[in-house]
Structure formats: C-alpha cells, structure tokens
Amino acid sequence: MTNRPVPPLFVAGTDTGVGKTFVSACLMHIADAHYWKPFQTGPDDDTRMVHRLSGCSASRMLRPFVSLAAPLAPLHAAEREGFVFDPADVIPPSHPFLVIEGAGGIMVPLAPHVLTLDLMVRWRVRVLLVARSTLGTLNHTLLTLRALKDSGLSCLGVVMVGPPAPHNVNAIEDFGGVPVLATIPFDESGDLRGAVKAAAPALKPALELWGCPLAGGEDPASF
C-alpha cells in the first residue's frame, strides 16, 4: 500500500488577533512538525515569535513566502509595495508534517480575486480553527465553520482562547458540528513562554486527529 502524505494543518482564525500565533507556538512546542506562515504583514514577526515561545529548533521554522510592511490584509499591503503574486507560485514546503498559520480570517484577500480560503482549498489542508471564547465568538465561529464546510475542507475542531465559557463551547459544538478541542487561557502581558508550556498539552488531541507524532518521538496513539 502506498503511503499518502499527511495534509498540512492550517491554523485558521475567526478574526485577527484571536490567538493563532499563540496556538501555533503551543503546537510547535509538542509536535514533530515544521512551521510556515506564508503571508506576514505589519511590524510583527510571527515566525520569530513562534520560535521563541515554542522552544523548537530553528531548523523547523520556515521563511514566509512574503513579508510586507503595512499592517493590512496581504492584498492591500502588497499593493502598497507594488507586489502581485501568482497563487500558483505559493507552494507549501514539502515536509511530512507542516503547520501553516494563516493571516487574519479565512476570507482575507491575498491577491486580486484570491482569498485565503482559495489557497486552503488548493492545498487540501486540514483545519484547526482558533476562536475567542468571549462574547461575540458565536457568529464569527459558526460563519467560519460554515464556509469551511461549504468548501469541502475538514476541520479537526476549534480551540478557544480566553476564559472558560461552557455555553459558547456547547453552542459551537451543537450548531457547528465540530468538537471544541480545548479552551486555553491567554494573557498577552504575562509569561508567554510559560503559558505555552502550560497550554500545549491541551492540544494533544488535535495532533492525534491530525496524525502527527509528538516532538521527541512519542506516538499520538499513546496519548
């Protein structure tokens, strides 16, 4: 039997600033995987942030396809710099297990007539959706889940970032039809490296669903 490659795991968000980079760092802290954020905009360097917070080796951190200065959607940030890309040129690096972090939500425009969702479909990714746990999350999360489903993409589940909100967990599972795999706290002003170390074990079920081994060689089947 021929072994098929494991699809990349796309860390998508319901919005900007919901905690995708923090969740990506948690994944990289425990997963035997490589990390890639193809579209970086604004002054932040999420690749460097994930490297610093996760403690994983530099060899597992891959360069963005493009880094743009303006803190805007990639389409508009690229227009400011006179940059236009052909979606066919954006090819996920070839690694057995690849964590891809998106820029903003899945409907963010990347190029004329090209949304993030379009490349997700092209790449045939599996999705881990990151959402806030607080008020307002239901509309954003359920709309995103509907768009993923309509596009034929498989969502492993939702990770909620913030204080526990069981009512929102129940609503997302009931109406969204996917499990909420974890709710993890996040305090941007606190010890982020410590927070990643504390929160990362809660994401082991996501790795098990994806089929990715733990860093250090542990098999997810032994979770």
N, C-alpha and C positions, 0 to 999 in steps of 0.2 A: 504494500500500500504506500502511495506517495504522500509524504508529509506536506501538508499545505502550510504556508506561512501564516503566522498569527496576525490578524489585522491590528493596525495601530490603535492605541487607546487615546481618544480625543477628549481632553478635559475642556468641556464647554461650560459657559456660564449663562445665566439668565440675564446678565447685565454686566456693565463694567464695575469693577471694584467689589465683586461678591466673594472673592477669596480663591480664585482659580490658581494663582501662583502659590498660595499657602498650601492648598490641597496637592498641587503638583510636587511641592517640596516634601510633603508627607509621603506621597507615593514613592518618590525617588529615594527617600530615607530607607525604605524597606524592600523596594522592588529591584530585581536584577534586570534593569532596563536602561535605555538611553532617553534623554530629554531633548525636545526640539520645540522652540517657539518660532514658527516661520516668519511671523509678522510682528515686529517690535516697533511701537510708536511712542514718542514722547521721551522725557529725560530718564525714565526708569530703565533699568537693565534687568529684566525678569530672569534671564538665563543666569546672570551672576547671582541674583537673589536666591534662586532655587539651589544653585551650587553651594552658596554659603549656608543656607538654612538646613539643607538635607545632609550635608557632610559627605556626599558621594564623591567619587573621584572625578577629576576634571575631564578625563577621557570619555566619560559618559554624558558630557554636556556638549551639545552640537550647536553650531553657529546658526543664527537666524538666516532665513532666505534674504531678508532685507531689514535694515534698521532705519527708521525715519524719525526726523527730529520733532515734528509737530505732534502734540498730544491729541490726535484726531483719529477718526476711522482711517484705516490704511489707504483707501481710495483718495481721501482728501489730503492726507499727509503726503502721499506720493505726488499728487498734482502740484503741491507747493514746490516740490523739488524737481518737477519735470520728469518724473519716473512713471512709466507704464510697463506692466509685466504681462506676459502671456501665461495664462493659467497652466498651459501645457509644460511650462518651464519649472513649475513648482512641484517637485517630486519628493515625497518623503524619503529620507535616508534609509538605506537597507540595513536594518538591524532586527534580530529576532523579536525583540520587544521594544516598542517605541512609544513613549508618552509624548503626545503633541498637545501643547497648550494653545488655545485659541486667543484671539484678541477681541475682547468685549463679548457680545452675544453672537448667536449663530446667524443672525440676519444682518450683520455688519458688512457693508460693501468693501470689497478688496480692490476691485478694478471695475471699469465700465461693464455693466451687465453681469458682474460676478460677485456673489455673496459668499461669506464663509461657508454656509451650508452647501453651496455648489461644490466646493472643493472637498468637503467632508464626504459627500456622495461619491465624487470621483475617486477618492482614496479608499472608499469602502471601510471606513473606520467603525469601531465600536465606541460608544459614548459613555462618559461619566459626567453627569450634569451637576454643576455646583450652583447652589441657590442660597440666598439668605434664609434664615429661619424666622425672621421677624415679619411684622405686619407688611402686607403688600406682596409677599412672595408667591401667593397662590396664583394670581393672574399671570405673572411672568413665567412661573414654572410650568403651569399647565399649558400655556400657549406654546412654550418651547417644546414640551413633550409632544404636543400635537403636531408641530412642524416636523420633528424628528420622525415620528411615526408615519406621517404622510409622505416623507421622503424615502421611506424604506430602511432607515437606519436603526440599528439595535442599540438601545440604551440599557446599560447594565443596571443603572439605578441612579439615585440622587444622593448627593452629600450636602447636608445643610450646614451652614456656617453661622454660628452665633449661639445665643442661649437656647436651651431646650424649649420646644413648642410642640407638644404632642398633638394638639389639634391640627396644626399645619401638616405634621407628618401624616396623620390619618387621612386628611383631605387629599394630599398628593398621591398617596397610595391608592385611595378609593377611586379618585377621578382620573389620575394619570396612568394607572395600571402598571406602575413600576415600583420596586421597593425603595424606601429611603434607607440606604445602607449605613448611614452614620449621621450624627449631629455632633459637630466638633466646635469647641469654643475658639474665639479669635480675639485677641486684644493687641491692636497694632502698636500700642505704646509699651507692651510688655516684652518679656524674654521670648523672642520668636523662635530661636533655636530650641529652647526648652519646650515651647508649645508644640513644635513639630515632633519632637521626640515623644511627647506625651500623647499626641493625637494620632500619630502614624499607625499604631496597632489597630485602631478602629477601621482602617481601610483595608485590612487583610481580606475581608470578604470580597471587595472589589477586585483584588488581584486573583483571588480564587476563581471568580466568574470569568475573568479575562484569560486565565490560564498561565499567568506569569509567576515564575518562582521568586521566592524571597532572595534578597541580596544575601550572599553567604551560602547559597546552595540549598536552603530549606525548600521542600516541596509544598506548594499550597494545599495539597491533599492532606497534609498532616496538621493543618490548622485546627 
